[in-house]
Amino acid sequence: MVDGRVIYRSSAGAWRPAAGELRESGAVFVGARARPLSEAGDPAVYFRRAFDAPPDLVTATLHVTALGVVEPYVNGTRVGDEVLAPGWTSYRHRLVVRSHDVTSLVRSGANAFGAIVGEGWATGKLGYEEIARRRRFADRVALFAVIELRRPDRTELVVTDDRFRTGEGAVRANGVYDGVTIDATLEQAGWNLPGFDDRGWEPAEAVERDLATLVDPAAPPIRRIEELPPLGIRSSRRGTTIVDFGQNISGWVRLRLAGPRGHAVTVRHAEVLVDGEPDYTTLRTARATDRYVLAGTGPEEFEPRFTFHGFRYAELEGLPGPLSVADVRAVVVHTDMPRTGWFTTSNPLVNRLHDNVVWSMRDNFVGLPTDCPQRDERLGWTGDINAFAPTAAFLYDVSGVLGSWLDDLAAEQAELGHVPFVVPDVQHTYRAPTALWSDTAVSLPWALYQEYGDVGILRRRYGSMTAFTRSVEALLDERGVWSSGFQFGDWLDPAAPLDDQKRGRTDPHLVATAYFAKVAREMTETARVLGRTDDAEHFAALAGRVRAGFRDEYVTARGRVSGESATAYALAIEFGLLDPDQLPVAGRRLADIVRGDGYAISTGFAGTPHLALALTRTGHTDEAYGLLLRQEAPSFLHPVVLGATTIWERWDAILPDGTVNPSGMTSLNHYALGAIAHWLHTVVAGIEPTSPGYRTVRIAPRPGGDLTHVRAAHRTPTSTIEVEWSVDDGMMTLAVDVPPETAATVELPLHPDGLAVPVEAGAHRWTYRASPRSGPLSLDTPVGTLAGDDTVWPAVTAVLERHLPALDLDRFLSRNAHVALATALDDHSALPPHGRREIAAAVRSGRRSR
C-alpha cells in the first residue's frame, strides 16, 4: 500500500544552492535582440558559450535559471531531468535558481555550454478572454547561468555575459496554451558541442533584471513522472487517428515516427469524446496543438518541450504510416511530490472517485496549484487550493510546493495591498478581499501547520496572515458582519445560472461572514502558538464579534439558518458558529435538506468541503454516505459512472445527451470539489490528527453505506499510520498501526460498549461482533436500507406491485438505493394517496438493523 519514493523533501537537511552568492558572481541575464510583439509567439532562443576547463578540476556545478523555460546542455548532454524549469513563480519578486552537479560532463580542455529558452510563463500568452496577453513578466526570454569550476586551490566561474551568442533552431512556436512546433529540418547539428561554428549567431544582449529576485528552490522540480501506453487506437470519421490513453493527465504525447524530410505530423489534445470524436470545448481558446516536422533521417522521436497539456485523448493528423501501440506514449508531467496518503474500499466506484481526486491533484500541481491543466487559464486560483488544502496535504508532501507558492502570495500581497485571486497575479482586476479565495493567506498556512507541526510555517507567514485579517476587519459593519463588497459566494452551486456562477442558494455575505469567523479563530490560535499574546487577545475578540454578528444576522434562537441551504448549515456547524443547544436542530435540518434533495449535491466550492463533515458532526453520517453513494447527477459518483478519470469543475460538466456543458467554464480536471476525500480520510477511514504534525491522533472509522472494507495509510512527519477495517457476517475487525512518537486514541466502530482505547506505537487489532444500530424505519429511510430488511421490503414491494404493476422494481431499487423512500416515490405520481399510506404502514412494521 505504501510505496511512494521520496525524491525530494523540503524539510531541514535538504541541500540548497546559495542564490545570494550568485548575485555577486558577475553573471547577468542575457537574451537575443528584442523582437516586436507577435501574437503568434516567438521561436525559442538558443544560447551557447565555449569555455576551457583545467586538468585539475575537482567539481563542476551549474547554477541556472531563465525568464522563460530553460533546457541546459553541457557538451551536448542535457543537464538534469527537470522539465519546464525553473517553473512559474511571481517573477517580479522571486525567480528560482537550480543547481546541478555537471562534473562528469565537463572535460579537461575545450567545452561548450548550451541552453534553449522557450517562452513559458514569462513571455508566453497567459490569461483568458479579455485579460489574455503575452509578455506579462518580460519583454523577451533571458538566460542566467553560472558554472563553478572548482580546483584544489581556487574556483573559476563561467557566467552569462556578452561572450554568449544566440541563435535559433528546431523549436519554433512554443506556447504553454497553444503547444509547440518542432521543425527537425532546422536543427543545427552540434550547436551545443565544442568546435561549433557560431559566427553566424548574434552576440547576446544584457537584459535588465534585478538579481535580488534570484532565490533558492523551496519546492521539488517538475519532472516526467510516468508514462501511459494507449488504451486504444482507432481512426476517426474525419480521417485522423484517435489515441485513448484511458486517463486524463497533464503532460504530452511522445511519438516514434519515420517519414520523408519535411513531412509534418500534428497532435491535438482533448479531454473528452462527443459522439466518438474529440471535443475541444473544454480548451476554450487554447489550441493545445503540437506539430513536428520530420528530418527524414530514419526513425525519429518527437517529444514536446516548453509546453504541457491536459488531456486523455490525442488526435493525430499526417501520420506517415500506421501507428502501433509501441510507437506512442502519454508522458505524465507534474511537480515531483512524494506520495503520503492512500485510501481504498470495497466499493469500486468510491475507489475510482478517490483515484480521480488524486489524478486531479497531480495534474494541477505543475509548479504551483492551478485550477485546471487544459484550457486558456491554468492559473494559481487561491480559492481552489483553500478548499482542497487538507486533502492535498494528506495525499502528498506539499510543504515545498505550497510553501513556495505562499512566498509568492505574500510578495504579491505586499506589493498590491491585497491578496489577488490568482497567484502569480495576471488579472489585475480585483482589488478587494473576498472569502475563501483571499483568506487562503490565513487558512492555507494553518492547514500546513496542522499537517506538518512546523511552527516555522506560521512564523514565516505571520505578516501576510495578519495583514489580510486586519484588512477584512476594517470592512466589517457595525454588527461584525462582512456585508459589503464582491464575493464569489458558494461558487458553482448547481442551482446557479450559467451566466452568474456566484448566484447560488446561499447569501454570498453569509458565506463571507462564516469564513471570516473561521479565519479570525485560526488567527487567534496562530498568535497563541507564536506567543503573540496581545494579538491573540485581539483576534479572539474579533472572532467572538464576527461569530455574534453571524448568529444575530443569520441564525434563529433555535438554530435555523437563514436561506435554509445545505451550505449555510454546513458552514455554521463546521465553523463553530452555533451554540451547543442549536447544533441538534441545525443538524436535523441539514439532514432533512439532504434527504429532501434525494441526496443530490446542492453545494459549490464553499459548502462542498464541509457538507459531509457537518452531517457527521451532528450525528447524520448515514446521510453523508447517501451523498457519497448517489449516482445520479448532481453527485460525486455521477462523473465516475460516466467514465470520468478526474474531478470535474462543475457537477453537470457533461450533459445527459453526452455533450459538454456550454457555459464556457467546463473543465473536466478541477480538484476543488474533490475535497470530499478529506471526509473519506478522516471519517470513513477515521484518521484525524488531534495535535499538529500527528503527534496525537484520533482513529475513529465510521462504517456506513454499502462499504464492507476500507484500508488507508498516511505518512506523517514521523512515520506511517495505517488503518484497515471490515465488516463480515456481523463481525467487525479493525487493524491499526501507530507510528513511533505518536499517541493514538482508537474509537472502536460499532462496538457494543462504544469503547475508546488509548494505544501507543505499534500494531493493534480488534475483532468483535458489531452492534446493530436500531431505530424506527420511516419514509425518510433510504430505499437500500429498507431493501435489506426481510420483513419490510416484501411488504413494500407488494404494495408497489399492486398499485404500480408496470414499475421495474429492480431498476427502482438500483436507481434509488441511497435515496429516501419518500423522495423516490415522488417520481411516481400514479401512486394514489392511500397506496402511499399503505407503504408507510408497511415500513413502520419493521425495525432498522444493519
QUIHU-V891601 format. One record per residue. N is the residue number from 1. SS is DSSP state (@ for helix, = for strand, . for the rest). Layout:
<<N & SS> <N & SS>>
//
This chain:
<<1 & .> <2 & .> <3 & .> <4 & .> <5 & .> <6 & .> <7 & .> <8 & .> <9 & .> <10 & .> <11 & .> <12 & .> <13 & .> <14 & .> <15 & .> <16 & .> <17 & .> <18 & .> <19 & @> <20 & @> <21 & @> <22 & @> <23 & .> <24 & .> <25 & .> <26 & .> <27 & .> <28 & .> <29 & .> <30 & => <31 & => <32 & .> <33 & .> <34 & .> <35 & .> <36 & .> <37 & .> <38 & .> <39 & .> <40 & .> <41 & .> <42 & .> <43 & .> <44 & .> <45 & => <46 & => <47 & => <48 & => <49 & => <50 & => <51 & => <52 & => <53 & => <54 & .> <55 & .> <56 & .> <57 & => <58 & => <59 & => <60 & => <61 & => <62 & => <63 & => <64 & => <65 & => <66 & => <67 & => <68 & .> <69 & => <70 & => <71 & => <72 & => <73 & => <74 & => <75 & .> <76 & .> <77 & => <78 & => <79 & .> <80 & .> <81 & .> <82 & => <83 & .> <84 & .> <85 & .> <86 & .> <87 & .> <88 & .> <89 & .> <90 & .> <91 & .> <92 & .> <93 & .> <94 & .> <95 & => <96 & => <97 & => <98 & => <99 & => <100 & => <101 & => <102 & .> <103 & .> <104 & .> <105 & .> <106 & .> <107 & .> <108 & .> <109 & => <110 & => <111 & => <112 & => <113 & => <114 & => <115 & => <116 & => <117 & => <118 & => <119 & .> <120 & @> <121 & @> <122 & @> <123 & @> <124 & .> <125 & .> <126 & => <127 & .> <128 & .> <129 & @> <130 & @> <131 & @> <132 & .> <133 & => <134 & .> <135 & .> <136 & .> <137 & .> <138 & .> <139 & .> <140 & .> <141 & .> <142 & => <143 & => <144 & => <145 & => <146 & => <147 & => <148 & => <149 & => <150 & => <151 & => <152 & .> <153 & .> <154 & .> <155 & => <156 & => <157 & => <158 & => <159 & => <160 & .> <161 & .> <162 & .> <163 & .> <164 & .> <165 & => <166 & => <167 & => <168 & .> <169 & .> <170 & .> <171 & => <172 & => <173 & => <174 & => <175 & => <176 & .> <177 & .> <178 & .> <179 & => <180 & => <181 & => <182 & => <183 & => <184 & @> <185 & @> <186 & @> <187 & .> <188 & .> <189 & .> <190 & .> <191 & .> <192 & .> <193 & .> <194 & .> <195 & .> <196 & .> <197 & .> <198 & .> <199 & .> <200 & .> <201 & .> <202 & => <203 & => <204 & .> <205 & => <206 & => <207 & .> <208 & .> <209 & .> <210 & .> <211 & @> <212 & @> <213 & @> <214 & => <215 & => <216 & => <217 & .> <218 & .> <219 & .> <220 & .> <221 & .> <222 & => <223 & => <224 & => <225 & => <226 & => <227 & => <228 & => <229 & => <230 & .> <231 & .> <232 & => <233 & => <234 & => <235 & => <236 & .> <237 & .> <238 & .> <239 & .> <240 & .> <241 & => <242 & => <243 & => <244 & => <245 & => <246 & => <247 & => <248 & => <249 & => <250 & => <251 & => <252 & => <253 & => <254 & => <255 & => <256 & => <257 & => <258 & .> <259 & .> <260 & .> <261 & .> <262 & .> <263 & .> <264 & => <265 & => <266 & => <267 & => <268 & => <269 & => <270 & => <271 & .> <272 & => <273 & => <274 & => <275 & .> <276 & .> <277 & => <278 & => <279 & => <280 & .> <281 & @> <282 & @> <283 & @> <284 & .> <285 & .> <286 & .> <287 & .> <288 & .> <289 & => <290 & => <291 & => <292 & => <293 & => <294 & .> <295 & .> <296 & .> <297 & .> <298 & .> <299 & .> <300 & => <301 & => <302 & => <303 & => <304 & .> <305 & .> <306 & .> <307 & .> <308 & .> <309 & => <310 & => <311 & => <312 & => <313 & => <314 & => <315 & => <316 & => <317 & => <318 & .> <319 & .> <320 & .> <321 & .> <322 & .> <323 & .> <324 & .> <325 & @> <326 & @> <327 & @> <328 & => <329 & => <330 & => <331 & => <332 & => <333 & => <334 & => <335 & => <336 & .> <337 & .> <338 & .> <339 & => <340 & .> <341 & => <342 & => <343 & => <344 & => <345 & => <346 & .> <347 & .> <348 & @> <349 & @> <350 & @> <351 & @> <352 & @> <353 & @> <354 & @> <355 & @> <356 & @> <357 & @> <358 & @> <359 & @> <360 & @> <361 & @> <362 & @> <363 & @> <364 & .> <365 & => <366 & .> <367 & .> <368 & .> <369 & => <370 & .> <371 & .> <372 & .> <373 & .> <374 & .> <375 & .> <376 & .> <377 & .> <378 & .> <379 & .> <380 & .> <381 & => <382 & @> <383 & @> <384 & @> <385 & @> <386 & @> <387 & @> <388 & @> <389 & @> <390 & @> <391 & @> <392 & @> <393 & @> <394 & @> <395 & @> <396 & => <397 & .> <398 & .> <399 & @> <400 & @> <401 & @> <402 & @> <403 & @> <404 & @> <405 & @> <406 & @> <407 & @> <408 & @> <409 & @> <410 & @> <411 & @> <412 & @> <413 & @> <414 & @> <415 & @> <416 & @> <417 & .> <418 & .> <419 & .> <420 & .> <421 & .> <422 & => <423 & .> <424 & .> <425 & .> <426 & .> <427 & .> <428 & .> <429 & .> <430 & .> <431 & .> <432 & .> <433 & .> <434 & .> <435 & .> <436 & .> <437 & .> <438 & .> <439 & .> <440 & @> <441 & @> <442 & @> <443 & @> <444 & @> <445 & @> <446 & @> <447 & @> <448 & @> <449 & @> <450 & @> <451 & @> <452 & @> <453 & .> <454 & .> <455 & @> <456 & @> <457 & @> <458 & @> <459 & @> <460 & @> <461 & @> <462 & @> <463 & @> <464 & @> <465 & @> <466 & @> <467 & @> <468 & @> <469 & @> <470 & @> <471 & @> <472 & @> <473 & @> <474 & .> <475 & .> <476 & .> <477 & .> <478 & .> <479 & .> <480 & .> <481 & .> <482 & .> <483 & .> <484 & .> <485 & .> <486 & .> <487 & .> <488 & .> <489 & .> <490 & .> <491 & .> <492 & .> <493 & .> <494 & .> <495 & .> <496 & .> <497 & .> <498 & .> <499 & .> <500 & .> <501 & .> <502 & .> <503 & .> <504 & .> <505 & .> <506 & .> <507 & .> <508 & @> <509 & @> <510 & @> <511 & @> <512 & @> <513 & @> <514 & @> <515 & @> <516 & @> <517 & @> <518 & @> <519 & @> <520 & @> <521 & @> <522 & @> <523 & @> <524 & @> <525 & @> <526 & @> <527 & @> <528 & @> <529 & @> <530 & .> <531 & .> <532 & .> <533 & @> <534 & @> <535 & @> <536 & @> <537 & @> <538 & @> <539 & @> <540 & @> <541 & @> <542 & @> <543 & @> <544 & @> <545 & @> <546 & @> <547 & @> <548 & @> <549 & @> <550 & @> <551 & @> <552 & @> <553 & @> <554 & @> <555 & => <556 & .> <557 & .> <558 & .> <559 & .> <560 & .> <561 & => <562 & .> <563 & .> <564 & .> <565 & .> <566 & @> <567 & @> <568 & @> <569 & @> <570 & @> <571 & @> <572 & @> <573 & @> <574 & @> <575 & .> <576 & .> <577 & .> <578 & .> <579 & .> <580 & @> <581 & @> <582 & @> <583 & @> <584 & @> <585 & @> <586 & @> <587 & @> <588 & @> <589 & @> <590 & @> <591 & @> <592 & @> <593 & @> <594 & @> <595 & @> <596 & @> <597 & .> <598 & .> <599 & .> <600 & .> <601 & .> <602 & .> <603 & .> <604 & .> <605 & @> <606 & @> <607 & @> <608 & @> <609 & @> <610 & @> <611 & @> <612 & @> <613 & @> <614 & @> <615 & @> <616 & @> <617 & @> <618 & .> <619 & .> <620 & .> <621 & @> <622 & @> <623 & @> <624 & @> <625 & @> <626 & @> <627 & @> <628 & @> <629 & @> <630 & .> <631 & .> <632 & .> <633 & .> <634 & .> <635 & .> <636 & .> <637 & .> <638 & @> <639 & @> <640 & @> <641 & @> <642 & .> <643 & .> <644 & .> <645 & .> <646 & .> <647 & .> <648 & .> <649 & .> <650 & .> <651 & .> <652 & .> <653 & .> <654 & => <655 & .> <656 & .> <657 & .> <658 & .> <659 & .> <660 & => <661 & .> <662 & .> <663 & .> <664 & .> <665 & .> <666 & .> <667 & .> <668 & .> <669 & .> <670 & .> <671 & .> <672 & @> <673 & @> <674 & @> <675 & @> <676 & @> <677 & @> <678 & @> <679 & @> <680 & @> <681 & @> <682 & @> <683 & @> <684 & @> <685 & .> <686 & .> <687 & => <688 & => <689 & => <690 & .> <691 & .> <692 & @> <693 & @> <694 & @> <695 & .> <696 & => <697 & => <698 & => <699 & => <700 & .> <701 & .> <702 & .> <703 & .> <704 & .> <705 & .> <706 & .> <707 & .> <708 & .> <709 & => <710 & => <711 & => <712 & => <713 & => <714 & => <715 & => <716 & .> <717 & .> <718 & .> <719 & .> <720 & => <721 & => <722 & => <723 & => <724 & => <725 & => <726 & => <727 & => <728 & => <729 & .> <730 & .> <731 & => <732 & => <733 & => <734 & => <735 & => <736 & => <737 & => <738 & => <739 & .> <740 & .> <741 & .> <742 & .> <743 & => <744 & => <745 & => <746 & => <747 & => <748 & .> <749 & .> <750 & .> <751 & .> <752 & .> <753 & .> <754 & .> <755 & .> <756 & => <757 & => <758 & => <759 & => <760 & .> <761 & .> <762 & => <763 & => <764 & => <765 & => <766 & => <767 & => <768 & => <769 & => <770 & .> <771 & .> <772 & .> <773 & .> <774 & .> <775 & => <776 & => <777 & .> <778 & .> <779 & .> <780 & .> <781 & .> <782 & => <783 & @> <784 & @> <785 & @> <786 & @> <787 & @> <788 & .> <789 & .> <790 & .> <791 & .> <792 & @> <793 & @> <794 & @> <795 & @> <796 & @> <797 & @> <798 & @> <799 & @> <800 & @> <801 & @> <802 & @> <803 & @> <804 & .> <805 & .> <806 & .> <807 & .> <808 & .> <809 & @> <810 & @> <811 & @> <812 & @> <813 & @> <814 & @> <815 & @> <816 & @> <817 & .> <818 & .> <819 & .> <820 & => <821 & @> <822 & @> <823 & @> <824 & @> <825 & @> <826 & .> <827 & .> <828 & .> <829 & .> <830 & .> <831 & .> <832 & .> <833 & @> <834 & @> <835 & @> <836 & @> <837 & @> <838 & @> <839 & @> <840 & @> <841 & @> <842 & @> <843 & @> <844 & @> <845 & .> <846 & .> <847 & => <848 & => <849 & .> <850 & .>>
//
